[in-house]
Amino acid sequence: MKDDTTEDEPPSATAADDDDGEKKNNHRKNGKRRLSKRERKNLKKQKTSAAAAAANTTTTTNKTTTTTSPSATELHDSQAPHASKSANNKAQPTLEEYHANYIPAPSVKISKENSDSKSLGKWFPKASVIKSQVSYGNDYLAKLAKEKKKQQQQQKNESNDKNSATVIKEPKASLVLFYQYVNPTWSNAKVSSFLAYLTNIAQTHRTNIGGRIRVSSEGINATVSAASTADSDVDAEFEAAQTLRHFTKDLQNFDADAFKDTDFKYVDGLTADRHFKELKLLPVKELVFYGIREGDRATTNTTAAVAAADESDNGKKEVKGGVHLEASEYHEMLKRDDAVVIDVRNHYEAAIGRFDGQMAKEKSEEQEGEGGATYIDPKMRKSTDFTSWLAEEETKQKLEGKTVMMFCTGGIRCERASAYLNSQIGNKVKGVFQLKGGIERYLKEFPDGGFWRGKNFVFDKREAISAGNVNGDGGVIRSGKKEGKKEEEEKMLEWGAECAKCKKPWDRYIGKRKCYTCGVPVLVCNDCMSQSSSSTKKKKKGAAAAASTTNAAAVEDLKSIRCPLCVSEGVTVPAEDVEWTDNGVRGRPRTSSFSEGGGEDNDKKAPADGAPKKSESKAAKSVLKWGGGHAKKKKDQRSWSRRPCQFGAECIRKDCFFYHPERESKSKKET
């Protein structure tokens, strides 16, 4: 989905030739004779054998060390970095080492007018956007990768490695994902104080952070990144990781009771392009909108031990969320054949990955019974669809008498969904359980994937992660990428992970393509995307007319692409022709020509035979809106800026959206 992040591309063949030329010149400058081909081969063999001997020595040393002292990951598992070990086999730092040199963020007074507030559409009218002072462009990172490769080649060819240049410092990024519901809820004054506190941290104290933070009286939902600074002497990976540990310590200083048990999920050792270029602070009414009444929301969160102790207590009637299970406990429960596992995410997320490994025909020896928990996809376009799905009789029959398990990306959506399910049919199921920390925590506990299959769609620069791929897929599509295995492609097609246009297996959301009829992200492969790119317009003059016609048809075809849900449901009414009510739920067509859900209009007479039925046009039950209209507003501003203002030089608006040639020429003269 995110086309603004890129991966480091390998240097071209010409660049490699230039590198060889520079190496030749360096040998001549130093007065050294260039080694022959045979001499270089012998030297390479000597280095390989020496490296193998050193590796064997290191392995034996590490084995003896492991038996005597526990690792830092064992001591501080919940706070330790995601990566198990760095490239040089160093043990990960402890929490105490990360908190060394910690300087608390200063408290700030609340000003009446927040000068940093900025409207990001009608959803976020009072947002704050703070630019990170550390940001690495794609060109810089590509250049750095090229220089690093050049240095590695020089070190291979030189006989004396001790005299080689210092290693180029590669910038690194870290992420922390977390949410926290507070009880009792915060007052409006405390929410304002917290937002001012976060703004001050990002502007003056920890200027190398970015991300998105939603804040309400309920609590906080955050994805925060940090990048290492170029001029620091500290190890790049350690610096980025330490910044986020200090940031979470700042939160605990603000409200110790609220954040004492927060599950901070750290992901360290990422490439620098995974860092957000700005920090967005978004004041909201609800952290995750489900359209659920206040009385149906969870008042308490319980663990498995607490739930067992409270089974006999039927005194006060409390709305409880699902029992929080650790990843290992959840993994064991997935083996039960009396359980169902509900995917609380949207269908476009479930299309590329899910928990159905426990349902495999070829089971492991430790798994008992006929099969594991049955996977259920509610096929939601957005979280608000959950209540209508649960109200269906078919859904209630599937869940009755079952052990209900839930999961989502990081855990926050399960909080609302599990509480609502408990309030509606809690007495008809054996119990409601949810995965603590979500898929992020499960993949950390089971690096091989466990029962997880496919990719986990994430809402940050990584785009999607999977077992063994913590850095994610985000970035450009590499040329010459190998196709997946036949088994994987068949599984992708079974889930619906295919290009919406050519129907080949595909599991990356690129180009920000949206469904024509409901607005959700759509899978479009790189080949189909390239058909609508501007590069296809560069044709020979003789075929210019035919090429432009073909290109225009391809672009129009991509614009009218529908998601698998709309195709299966027969939805045909464009999303832009639907009036949105209640945050996109119960979308109604603007004209009476269409009907929601394709139902018949009994008040009108049936059309004559052969005439098209108006009710055949069907609108989606819910429509996904993006950013409360902020993106559309920016797009309109860009189009307006190309139109001359009708008032010309007499226009008194300094922030006029329309084009003013006289102002442009004036600004050029001043510069």
C-alpha positions in Angstrom: 0.0 0.0 0.0 2.7 2.4 0.8 4.6 3.4 -2.3 6.6 6.1 -0.5 9.1 3.7 1.1 11.8 2.0 -0.8 14.3 -0.7 -0.2 18.0 -0.4 -1.0 18.5 -1.4 -4.7 21.7 -3.2 -5.7 24.1 -1.1 -7.7 24.1 -1.4 -11.5 26.7 -3.2 -13.5 28.2 0.1 -14.6 28.7 1.1 -11.0 30.5 -2.2 -10.3 32.8 -1.6 -13.3 33.6 1.9 -12.0 34.4 0.4 -8.6 36.9 -2.0 -10.2 38.5 0.9 -12.1 39.0 2.8 -8.8 40.5 -0.2 -7.2 43.0 -0.5 -10.0 44.0 3.1 -9.5 44.3 2.6 -5.8 46.7 -0.3 -6.3 48.9 1.8 -8.6 48.9 4.8 -6.2 50.1 2.6 -3.4 52.8 1.2 -5.5 51.4 -2.3 -5.4 51.4 -4.8 -8.2 47.9 -6.1 -9.2 47.6 -9.8 -8.3 47.1 -12.3 -11.0 44.0 -14.4 -11.2 45.6 -17.5 -9.7 47.1 -15.5 -6.8 43.7 -13.9 -6.1 42.1 -17.4 -6.0 44.7 -18.8 -3.6 44.3 -15.7 -1.4 40.6 -16.2 -1.3 41.0 -19.9 -0.3 43.3 -18.9 2.6 40.8 -16.3 3.9 37.9 -18.8 3.7 39.7 -21.4 5.7 40.9 -18.9 8.3 37.3 -17.6 8.7 36.0 -21.1 9.1 38.5 -21.9 11.8 37.6 -18.6 13.6 33.9 -19.4 13.4 34.5 -22.9 15.0 36.4 -21.3 17.9 33.7 -18.7 18.4 31.0 -21.4 18.4 32.6 -23.4 21.1 33.3 -20.3 23.2 29.6 -19.3 22.9 28.4 -22.7 24.0 30.4 -22.6 27.2 29.3 -19.0 27.9 25.6 -19.9 27.4 25.6 -22.6 30.1 27.1 -20.2 32.8 25.1 -17.0 32.3 21.5 -16.3 31.1 21.0 -14.0 28.1 19.6 -10.5 28.3 16.5 -11.7 26.4 15.7 -14.2 29.1 16.1 -11.6 31.8 13.9 -9.0 30.1 11.8 -10.8 27.6 9.0 -8.3 27.5 11.3 -5.3 27.0 14.0 -6.9 24.8 14.5 -6.0 21.2 12.7 -8.1 18.5 15.8 -9.3 16.8 17.5 -12.2 18.6 21.1 -11.2 18.0 22.9 -8.7 15.9 25.4 -9.4 13.1 28.4 -9.5 15.3 26.9 -12.0 17.8 26.6 -9.5 20.6 24.0 -10.2 23.3 21.2 -7.8 23.3 21.4 -5.0 25.9 19.4 -5.2 29.1 16.7 -2.8 30.1 19.1 -1.2 32.6 21.6 -0.6 29.9 19.0 1.0 27.7 17.9 3.3 30.6 21.4 4.4 31.3 21.9 8.2 30.7 18.1 8.6 30.7 17.0 12.2 31.0 13.3 12.7 31.9 11.2 14.8 29.6 10.2 18.1 31.2 6.5 18.7 32.1 4.8 21.6 30.3 2.0 24.0 31.0 -1.1 23.8 28.8 -1.6 26.9 26.6 -5.0 28.1 25.7 -4.3 28.1 22.0 -2.3 25.3 20.5 -0.4 26.9 17.6 0.7 23.5 16.3 -2.8 22.1 15.7 -3.7 21.4 12.2 -6.9 20.0 10.5 -6.4 16.6 8.9 -10.0 16.3 7.7 -13.2 16.2 9.7 -12.0 13.1 11.6 -9.0 14.9 13.1 -9.8 18.7 13.1 -7.3 19.4 15.9 -4.3 17.2 15.0 -0.7 18.1 15.6 2.0 17.3 13.1 5.7 17.5 14.3 8.4 16.8 11.7 11.2 14.5 12.8 14.6 16.2 12.7 16.1 12.9 11.6 15.0 11.6 8.2 16.9 9.6 5.5 15.9 10.0 1.9 15.8 7.0 -0.4 18.6 8.5 -2.6 20.9 8.8 0.4 20.2 5.3 1.6 20.8 3.9 -1.9 24.1 5.8 -2.2 25.1 4.5 1.3 24.4 0.9 0.2 26.5 1.4 -2.9 29.4 2.8 -0.9 29.2 0.0 1.6 29.2 -2.6 -1.1 32.2 -0.9 -2.7 34.1 -1.0 0.6 33.3 -4.7 1.1 34.7 -5.4 -2.4 37.9 -3.5 -1.6 38.4 -5.4 1.6 38.0 -8.7 -0.2 40.6 -7.8 -2.8 43.2 -6.2 -0.4 45.6 -8.6 1.3 46.0 -6.5 4.5 42.5 -6.0 6.1 43.9 -4.2 9.1 44.8 -1.1 7.0 41.4 -1.0 5.4 39.1 2.0 5.9 36.7 2.3 8.8 33.3 0.6 8.3 30.6 2.9 7.0 28.0 3.5 9.6 24.6 2.4 8.4 21.6 4.2 10.0 19.0 2.1 11.7 15.4 2.4 12.9 13.3 0.9 15.7 9.5 0.7 16.2 7.3 0.4 19.3 3.7 -0.7 19.0 1.3 -0.4 22.0 -2.1 0.6 23.2 -3.4 1.3 26.7 -7.0 1.7 27.9 -7.2 3.6 31.2 -9.5 3.1 34.1 -10.9 5.5 35.2 -11.0 7.4 32.0 -9.0 10.7 31.7 -10.6 14.0 31.9 -10.5 16.5 29.0 -7.9 18.5 30.9 -5.6 15.5 31.4 -6.0 14.6 27.7 -4.9 18.1 26.7 -2.0 18.0 29.2 -0.9 14.6 27.7 -1.0 16.0 24.1 1.0 19.0 25.2 3.5 16.7 26.9 3.9 14.5 23.8 4.3 17.6 21.6 7.1 18.9 23.8 8.9 15.6 23.8 8.9 15.4 20.0 9.9 19.1 19.5 12.6 19.6 22.0 13.6 16.3 23.8 13.5 13.3 21.5 13.6 14.9 18.1 14.3 11.7 16.2 10.9 10.1 16.7 8.0 9.8 14.3 4.8 7.9 13.9 1.1 8.1 14.8 -0.5 8.4 18.2 -4.3 8.4 18.8 -5.3 9.9 22.2 -8.7 9.9 23.8 -10.2 9.9 27.3 -10.1 6.1 26.9 -6.3 6.0 26.6 -3.8 5.8 23.8 -3.1 3.7 20.6 0.4 4.3 19.1 2.9 3.3 16.5 6.2 5.2 17.1 9.5 5.0 15.3 13.0 6.3 16.0 16.0 6.6 13.8 19.7 6.8 14.6 21.4 10.2 14.1 24.3 10.5 11.6 26.7 12.4 13.9 26.4 10.1 16.9 29.3 7.9 18.1 26.8 5.4 19.6 26.0 2.2 17.7 23.1 3.0 15.3 20.9 0.1 16.3 21.4 0.8 20.0 20.7 4.5 19.7 17.4 4.0 17.9 16.3 1.3 20.3 17.4 3.4 23.3 15.4 6.4 22.2 12.1 4.4 22.2 12.9 2.9 25.7 13.4 6.4 27.0 10.1 7.5 25.3 8.1 4.8 27.0 9.8 5.7 30.3 8.5 9.3 29.7 5.0 7.9 29.4 5.3 6.0 32.7 6.6 9.3 34.3 3.4 11.1 33.1 1.0 8.5 34.5 2.7 5.6 36.4 -0.6 3.7 37.1 -1.9 3.9 33.5 1.3 2.6 31.9 2.7 0.2 34.5 1.4 -2.9 32.8 1.5 -1.7 29.2 2.6 -4.3 26.6 5.3 -2.4 24.7 6.2 -4.4 21.5 9.6 -3.3 20.4 11.0 -4.1 16.9 14.7 -3.2 16.5 17.3 -3.4 13.9 15.1 -2.2 11.0 16.4 -0.3 8.0 16.3 3.5 8.2 13.5 3.8 5.6 11.0 2.2 8.1 11.2 5.5 10.2 8.2 7.9 10.0 9.2 11.4 8.8 6.7 13.1 11.1 4.8 12.4 14.4 1.0 12.8 14.1 -0.9 13.4 17.4 -4.6 12.6 16.7 -7.2 13.5 19.4 -10.1 11.1 18.9 -13.3 10.2 20.7 -12.7 6.4 20.5 -9.4 4.6 20.0 -11.0 2.0 17.7 -14.5 2.8 16.5 -16.9 -0.1 16.7 -20.2 1.7 17.1 -20.8 -0.1 20.4 -22.8 1.3 23.3 -21.0 2.4 26.4 -22.6 -0.4 28.4 -21.3 -3.0 26.1 -17.6 -2.0 26.4 -15.2 -3.9 28.6 -14.7 -2.6 32.1 -12.0 -5.1 33.1 -9.3 -7.1 31.3 -8.4 -10.5 32.6 -5.6 -13.1 32.3 -6.2 -16.8 32.3 -5.3 -17.1 36.0 -7.7 -14.3 37.0 -10.5 -15.7 34.9 -10.2 -19.1 36.6 -10.3 -17.5 40.1 -13.4 -15.4 39.1 -15.5 -18.2 37.7 -17.4 -18.8 40.9 -18.0 -15.0 41.6 -21.4 -14.1 40.1 -21.9 -11.0 42.3 -21.5 -7.8 40.3 -22.4 -7.9 36.6 -19.4 -6.6 34.7 -18.8 -6.4 31.0 -15.6 -8.3 30.6 -13.4 -8.6 27.6 -11.8 -11.8 26.4 -9.3 -13.6 28.6 -5.8 -12.6 27.6 -3.6 -15.5 26.6 0.2 -15.5 26.1 1.4 -16.6 22.7 2.4 -20.1 23.9 -1.0 -20.5 25.6 -2.9 -19.4 22.5 -0.8 -21.8 20.4 -1.9 -24.7 22.6 -5.5 -23.7 22.5 -5.4 -23.6 18.7 -5.0 -27.4 18.8 -8.4 -27.9 20.3 -11.1 -29.2 17.9 -13.9 -27.6 20.0 -12.6 -24.1 19.4 -13.2 -21.5 16.7 -10.8 -18.7 16.0 -12.3 -15.4 14.8 -10.2 -13.0 12.7 -11.2 -9.6 14.0 -9.3 -7.8 11.2 -10.7 -6.6 7.9 -11.1 -9.0 5.0 -8.3 -7.3 2.9 -5.9 -8.1 5.8 -7.1 -11.7 6.1 -6.6 -12.2 2.4 -2.8 -12.3 2.7 -2.4 -14.2 6.0 -4.3 -16.0 8.8 -4.3 -18.7 11.5 -5.2 -21.9 9.7 -2.0 -23.9 10.1 -3.8 -25.9 12.9 -6.4 -27.1 10.4 -3.7 -28.7 8.2 -4.4 -32.3 7.2 -0.8 -33.4 8.1 -0.7 -32.7 11.8 2.3 -32.9 14.1 2.7 -35.8 16.5 1.9 -33.6 19.5 -1.5 -32.5 18.1 -4.4 -34.7 19.2 -7.9 -35.0 18.0 -9.4 -34.7 14.5 -8.3 -31.2 13.8 -7.5 -27.8 15.4 -9.6 -24.7 15.9 -11.8 -23.8 12.9 -10.8 -20.5 11.3 -13.6 -17.9 10.8 -13.3 -14.8 8.7 -16.3 -12.4 9.3 -15.4 -10.7 5.9 -15.5 -7.2 7.3 -14.7 -4.1 5.3 -14.2 -2.2 8.6 -14.5 -2.8 12.4 -18.1 -1.5 12.5 -19.2 -4.5 10.5 -18.6 -6.8 13.4 -21.8 -6.0 15.2 -24.0 -6.8 12.2 -22.0 -10.0 11.5 -22.5 -11.2 15.1 -26.3 -10.5 14.9 -26.7 -13.0 12.0 -28.3 -16.4 13.0 -25.7 -18.3 11.0 -23.0 -16.7 13.1 -24.7 -17.6 16.4 -25.0 -21.2 15.3 -21.3 -21.4 14.4 -20.3 -20.1 17.8 -22.8 -21.8 20.1 -21.2 -24.2 22.5 -17.7 -23.4 21.2 -14.5 -22.0 22.8 -14.2 -18.7 21.1 -10.7 -17.4 20.3 -10.0 -14.0 18.7 -6.9 -12.3 17.2 -5.9 -9.1 15.4 -2.7 -7.3 14.5 -1.7 -5.9 17.9 -4.6 -6.8 20.2 -6.6 -3.5 20.5 -9.4 -4.5 18.2 -10.0 -7.7 20.2 -10.6 -5.6 23.3 -13.8 -4.1 21.9 -14.9 -7.2 19.9 -14.5 -9.7 22.7 -16.4 -7.4 25.2 -19.3 -7.0 22.7 -19.4 -10.8 22.0 -19.5 -11.4 25.8 -22.3 -9.0 26.3 -24.4 -10.5 23.5 -23.9 -14.3 23.5 -21.4 -14.8 26.4 -23.7 -17.3 28.1 -24.0 -19.5 25.0 -20.2 -20.1 24.5 -17.7 -21.9 26.6 -15.5 -18.9 26.9 -13.9 -15.9 25.0 -10.2 -15.7 24.7 -7.9 -13.3 22.8 -4.2 -13.3 21.8 -2.2 -10.9 24.0 -0.1 -8.6 21.9 -1.7 -9.9 18.7 0.1 -11.5 15.7 3.1 -9.3 16.4 3.7 -11.0 19.7 2.9 -14.5 18.3 5.5 -14.2 15.5 8.1 -13.1 18.0 7.4 -16.1 20.2 7.3 -18.5 17.2 10.0 -17.3 14.7 9.1 -20.2 12.4 5.5 -19.0 12.1 3.8 -21.6 14.3 0.3 -22.1 13.1 0.4 -18.7 11.3 0.3 -18.8 7.5 1.1 -16.0 5.1 1.8 -12.3 6.0 0.6 -10.0 8.7 -0.6 -6.7 7.3 0.7 -3.8 9.4 -0.1 -0.1 9.5 3.5 1.2 9.3 6.3 1.5 6.8 6.9 -2.3 6.9 3.6 -2.9 5.0 3.5 -6.6 5.8 5.6 -9.0 7.9 6.0 -12.7 8.0 8.0 -15.5 9.8 11.7 -14.6 9.3 10.9 -11.2 7.7 10.7 -8.7 10.5 11.8 -5.8 8.3 8.7 -6.3 6.1 7.9 -5.9 2.4 7.5 -2.1 2.3 9.3 -0.4 -0.5 9.8 -0.7 -4.2 9.3 -4.0 -6.1 12.7 -5.5 -7.0 13.2 -6.5 -10.6 13.8 -10.1 -11.3 12.0 -11.2 -8.1 11.6 -15.0 -7.9 8.1 -16.4 -8.0 6.8 -18.2 -4.9 6.4 -21.9 -4.5 3.4 -23.6 -6.2 2.0 -24.6 -2.7 2.2 -21.0 -1.5 0.6 -19.7 -4.7 -2.3 -22.2 -4.5 -2.8 -21.2 -0.8 -2.9 -17.5 -1.8 -5.5 -18.2 -4.5 -7.6 -20.1 -2.0 -7.6 -17.1 0.4 -8.3 -14.6 -2.4 -4.8 -13.2 -2.5 -4.6 -12.5 -6.2 -4.4 -9.6 -8.5 -7.8 -8.1 -9.0 -7.1 -7.6 -12.7 -5.1 -10.5 -14.1 -6.0 -13.0 -11.3 -2.4 -14.2 -10.8 -1.2 -14.9 -7.1 -0.2 -11.6 -5.5 0.0 -10.5 -1.8 1.3 -6.9 -1.8 -0.9 -3.8 -1.6 1.0 -1.3 -3.8 0.0 1.9 -5.6 -2.8 2.6 -3.0 -5.4 1.1 -5.3 -8.9 1.1 -3.8 -12.1 -0.8 -4.5 -14.3 1.2 -6.9 -17.5 0.2 -5.0 -16.5 0.2 -1.3 -13.1 1.9 -1.0 -11.0 -0.9 0.7 -7.4 -1.6 -0.5 -7.2 -3.8 -3.6 -4.4 -6.2 -4.6 -3.0 -5.2 -8.0 0.2 -6.8 -9.3 3.3 -4.9 -10.5 2.7 -5.8 -14.1 -0.9 -4.5 -14.1 0.2 -1.4 -12.2 2.9 -0.6 -14.9 0.2 -0.6 -17.6 -1.2 2.6 -16.2 2.2 4.3 -15.5 3.4 7.2 -17.5 6.3 5.2 -18.9 3.8 3.3 -21.2 3.1 6.6 -23.0 6.6 6.7 -24.5 5.8 5.0 -27.8 7.0 5.5 -31.3 5.3 8.2 -33.3 3.6 5.8 -35.7 1.7 4.0 -32.9 1.1 7.1 -30.7 -2.7 7.2 -31.2 -3.2 3.5 -30.7 -0.9 3.5 -27.6 -2.7 6.4 -26.0 -6.1 4.7 -26.5 -4.8 1.4 -25.0 -3.2 3.2 -22.1 -6.4 5.2 -21.3 -8.4 2.0 -21.4 -5.9 0.3 -19.0 -6.1 3.3 -16.6 -9.9 3.3 -16.7 -10.0 -0.5 -16.1 -7.8 -0.1 -13.0 -10.0 2.7 -11.6 -13.1 0.4 -11.8 -11.5 -2.6 -10.1 -13.5 -4.1 -7.3 -12.5 -6.1 -4.2 -13.3 -9.8 -3.9 -16.1 -9.0 -1.4 -17.9 -6.7 -3.7 -17.5 -9.2 -6.6 -18.9 -12.1 -4.6 -21.8 -9.9 -3.2 -22.6 -8.4 -6.6 -22.0 -4.8 -5.4 -22.0 -2.4 -8.4 -22.8 1.1 -7.1 -19.7 3.3 -7.0 -18.5 4.3 -3.5 -18.6 8.0 -4.5 -22.4 7.6 -5.3 -23.2 6.4 -1.8 -24.2 8.7 1.0 -22.2 7.9 4.2 -24.1 7.7 7.4 -22.7 6.7 10.8 -19.1 6.6 9.8 -19.7 4.7 6.6 -22.1 2.1 8.0 -25.5 1.6 6.4 -24.4 3.5 3.3 -27.4 4.6 1.2 -27.3 5.4 -2.5 -28.0 9.1 -3.3 -30.8 8.2 -5.8 -33.8 5.9 -5.4 -32.6 4.0 -8.5 -30.5 1.9 -6.2 -31.2 -0.1 -3.1 -28.9 -1.0 -0.3 -28.2 -4.7 -0.4 -30.1 -5.1 -3.7 -33.5 -5.5 -2.2 -36.8 -5.0 -4.0 -38.8 -1.8 -3.6 -42.3 -3.1 -2.8 -43.9 0.4 -3.1 -43.1 0.6 -6.8 -44.7 -1.3 -9.6 -42.6 -4.1 -11.2 -41.0 -3.1 -14.5 -42.2 -4.5 -17.8 -40.7 -7.7 -19.1 -37.3 -7.2 -20.7 -36.8 -3.8 -19.0 -33.7 -3.6 -16.7 -34.6 -3.7 -13.0 -33.4 -0.7 -11.0 -33.0 -2.8 -7.9 -30.3 -4.9 -9.7 -27.8 -2.2 -8.8 -26.5 -3.0 -5.3 -24.6 -0.8 -2.9 -22.1 -2.0 -0.3 -23.4 -2.3 3.3 -20.4 -0.3 4.5 -18.0 2.0 2.7 -14.4 2.6 3.9 -13.6 6.3 4.1 -10.0 7.5 4.2 -8.8 10.2 6.6 -12.2 12.1 6.9 -11.7 13.8 3.5 -8.2 15.1 4.2 -6.7 13.4 1.1 -9.4 14.7 -1.2 -9.0 18.2 0.1 -5.2 18.1 -0.7 -6.0 16.7 -4.2 -8.5 19.5 -4.8 -6.0 22.1 -3.6 -3.5 20.8 -6.2 -6.0 21.0 -9.0 -7.1 24.5 -7.9 -3.5 25.7 -7.8 -3.4 25.2 -11.6 -6.5 27.4 -12.2 -6.0 31.2 -12.4 -7.9 33.1 -9.7 -10.8 35.0 -11.2 -10.1 38.1 -9.0 -6.4 38.2 -10.2 -4.3 40.8 -8.4 -7.3 42.2 -6.6 -7.7 38.9 -4.6 -7.2 39.8 -0.9 -6.8 36.2 0.4 -3.2 35.4 1.2 -4.0 31.7 1.4 -6.0 31.5 -1.8 -5.9 28.1 -3.4 -6.0 29.3 -7.0 -3.1 30.3 -9.2 -1.7 33.8 -8.9 1.1 34.4 -11.5 1.8 37.9 -10.2 2.6 36.5 -6.7 4.8 33.9 -8.2 6.9 36.4 -10.1 7.1 38.7 -7.1 8.4 35.9 -4.9 11.0 35.0 -7.5 12.2 38.6 -7.6 12.6 38.7 -3.8 14.7 35.5 -3.8 
